[in-house]
């Protein structure tokens, strides 16, 4: 056979999946815009609902924004693998010469860049509605910057587990939302600590540790779940 | 020269055994036709050979090496085309093809890409999003992929579905060229395809 030797590698698979998913998100921006609109709307409804008392708003602000970011990120999870699973792209990726963790990590990175990153960038603007101070806003945005990739990683594992299952959406909520709880506690805790004059460093360190552990462990788990779904 | 050999394959879906003691060998320049009634396990057999579905027993050898041991190298030699075309509706035919080839670490030049799309009759529609193409036209993107991918082994599941007479002629032309170059193919099909298969494997009997 005269075919040139073709070899796959982790970085090629990663950049292939990242580029492709970002291109699809760019061509079809509805989903990303929906997630952002949901985040902005829900976070803006709270001040209207709980009343315009400045102290109360400042107190609940970081927590509310974290919950909104969490739900918005959750909204975008089902689309992560389900479309590729339905149209046969996922099996083509599984049969590519690239090692599976490479393109899986690329897809997760693309998901974060099209949901978690815009949410993080928007969060200081929404924080202004709650009268948060500049340093609190910065800590909150940094906590989201560390926390939203973990949401994408955890969400990827959960959505890969529900591939091909009937009623996958509800199942995904039951699986994923409880796993998001520690992130919510430490994420919102960082901004609250800053607002009350304490150091946010312990919370941020824990978020960073969670990110490292999730980035090391979860792509492998996603691969196993995808293999089971394709079997 | 390459060869694929399957020994004593068995697979079951749930509790029901689908096939057992399936064995075949295909050498360079040959293609094997998988025949059998609906539900007899043709698709599952192809997925087992590709490594997507786990075998209950048996092994598949590529050039004498078990594919389970050298999965990455085997996948680099392998082109699988299943029921679903693997086409992204939001991207154009040309972009779909470009992505598919880049995924296989076999990028093609723009010129080769355009030639292949022209060969399968999509030159005027190459910039349309795939959602505006018919089922047969989406299949033709797959044909263009067959024309450009350097894989030695084709695993094709009903490649003629949704293709018109001209599309079928294009397919047989591509298959003949692939075999002439020393390629191999396993094709599950209900159609009579020329060149005639070197062997037939009948499942479910």
Interface residues (C-beta under 8 A of the other chain):
Chain A: X1 X2 X3 X4 X5 X6 X7 X8 X12 X16 X20 X23 X24 X27 X28 X86 X87 X88 X89 X91 X92 X93 X94 X95 X96 X97 X98 X99 X103 X230 X231
Chain B: X1 X2 X28 X50 X51 X52 X53 X54 X72 X73 X75 X76 X77 X78 X80 X82 X83 X84 X85 X86 X87 X88 X89 X90 X91 X95 X99 X100 X102 X103 X104 X105 X106 X129 X150 X151 X152 X181 X182 X183
